[in-house]
Amino acid sequence: MEENEKKENIEEDVLEGEDNDDIDTPGIIKDLRIKLEKCEKEKREYLEGWQRSKADFVNFKRDEVASRKNAETMFKENIIPDFLTVTDNFEMAFANKDAWEGLPKGWRQGIEHIYAQLISVLESHGLSIIKSEGEKFNPEEHRAIGSIEVDSEEKDHIILEELQRGYRLNGKVVRPSQVKIGIYKG
C-alpha cells in the first residue's frame, strides 16, 4: 500500500508546479515507473544475494566446526592407542614384584606418579579402562585368550583373570581386554 501511495505522490509532484502543456506527462510517469521497477528489482536481487551469502556463511561456519571436531576425533583415535603400549610397559614393570620392590622407594614413587599423570592425560581425552575381572564376558569388550574350568555355574563365563587391560575412547572400544574366563562343565 505504501508503494502505491509513493507512486501517486511522485505523480502529483511531477504534475504540480509545471505547465502541463509543455511536458509529456504520461511519458515521464512511464519512465519514472520503469526506473522505480528497475530499482526495486535491483534491491530484491541485492537483498536475496545478501541473504544467500549470509546463509552460505552460516553453513560454512557450521561445517567448519563439524570438520574440526571430526579431525580432532580422528587424531585422538589414531594417536591415543599408540600410548597404550606405554601404559602396558608401566603395568608390566609394576607386575614384576621382585624387580619393582628392588628399586629405591623414591624411584618407585616417581615412576608411579608419571604413570598416574599419563593415565590422567589419556582420560582427559576420553580414554577409559574397561572393567574386566569379576565381570560377565562380553565379546564386544573382551577377548578370551584362555579358559579355566570352574566348579559352579555362577562363575560360568565370568572373567577370572585379565591378561591385558582393555580401553574405550569416547565410549568406543579401541582395544578389548584380553582375559581368561571361567567355564562350567557341570
N, C-alpha and C positions, 0 to 999 in steps of 0.2 A: 504494500500500500504506500509506503514511503517513497518508493521509486517512482510510482505514478505521480505523486504529489510533486516530486523534484522535477520530473519531466514537464509537468504543467507549469511550474514556476519558471522554468527555463524558457518555455514558450512565451509566457506572459512577459518576462524580462526582455525578450527579443522584440516582441511586438510593441511594448511601451517605449516611448521616448524616441521612436524613429518614424519617419514618414513611410507609411505603408505602401505608398505608390512607387517609391524608388527601389524597394527591395523585393527580392523573390522570397517571400516568407515561407511558403511551402518547401522550397528548395533548401533554405537554411535549416529549417526544422528537420528535414530529412537527413541532411548532412550531420547535424548535431546528434540525431538519434543513432546514426551509423557509428559515429565516433564514440558515443556512450556505450553502445553494444560492444564495440571493439574493446573499450577499456574494461567493461565488465567481464568479457571473455578472458582477457589477459589476467585480470585479477583472479578469476576462478582457476586459471591454469597455474598461476604462481602459488596460490593457496594450496591447490592439490599437489603440486610439486613439493612444496614445503612440507606438507603433511606426509607425503610418501617418504621424503628424506628423513623426517623425524622418526617414522615407523621403522625405516631401514636401520637407523642408528640404534634405536631401542633393541631391535632384533639382533644387530651386530653385538651390542653390549652383552645381551643375554647369552648369545652363542659363545662369546669370548670367555665369559665366566665359566660356562659349562666346559669349554675346551681346556681351560686352565685346571679346573678341578679334575677332569679326566687325565690330563698329563701328570698331575700330582699323584693320582691314584696309581697310574701305570708305573711311575717312578718307584713308589713305595712297594708295589707288587714285585718289581724286579730287583730292587736293592736290599730290602729287608730280609728276604730269605737267605741272602749271602751272609748275613750276620749270624744266622742260626748255627753255622759251623763253629763260629767263635764261642757262642754260648755252650755248644756241645763240649768244646775243649775245656772250658771252665768246669763244667759239670763232671767230666771225666777226671780232672785234677782233684776235685773235691771228693769224688768217689774212691780214689786211691788213698785210703786212710793212712797206711804206713808212710807213704811219701809225703802226704799232706801234713800229718802230725809231726814229721821230721823237720818241717820248715819253722823258722822263728815265728813267734806269735805275731809280731809286728808285720811281717811279710804276709802272713795269712789274712790278717785283718785288712791290709791294703788291697790284696787281691780280691777279697770278698766285697770290699767297698767298690772296686772297679766293676766287678760283675753286677752288683746291685745297680750301679749307675747305668750300665749298658742295658739291663732289663728295663729300667725306668724310662730310658730314652725310647726304646723299642715300643714299650706300652703306650707312651705318649703319642706315638704314630699309629696306634690302632692294633698293635700285636697283643694277643692274649694266649695264655697257656691252656691247652686242652687238658682237663682233669681226666685222669685215667684210672689209677689204682682204686679198686673197690667199686668201680662203675660197671654198668652193663656194657658189653661190647657193642659198639656202633660202627659198622663198616665205613660210614662216611667220615668218621673222625679217627678211627683206629685201624691199624694194620696188624693182623695176627701173625706173629713170627713163630710162635710155638704154642703148645698147649700143655696143661698139667692136669692129670686125672684127679678129680675131687670126689669126696665121699658123700656129698649132699647135693640135692637138686637145686637148692638155693644158690649155690656157687657156680651152677652151670652157666657158661658164657659170661661170667664175671671176670674182670681183668684182675689178675693176681700179681702181675709184675710189669712194670714199664721199663723197656729196654732203651728207648729213645723218646724224649719228650716231643709232643706234637704242638703245633701252633695254628692259630687263626689270625688272619689280618682283616680287620673290619668285618668280622663275622664269617669270613670265607676261609676254609681250611687251606693253609699253604703247605703244611706238612702234617700228615697224620701221625699219631703216636704209634710207635712200634711196641707191641705188647705180647704177653703170654696170657692166655685165657684158660679158665677152668672148664673142663669137660666132664660131665657126669655120665657114666656109662651104666648106671643103676643096675 
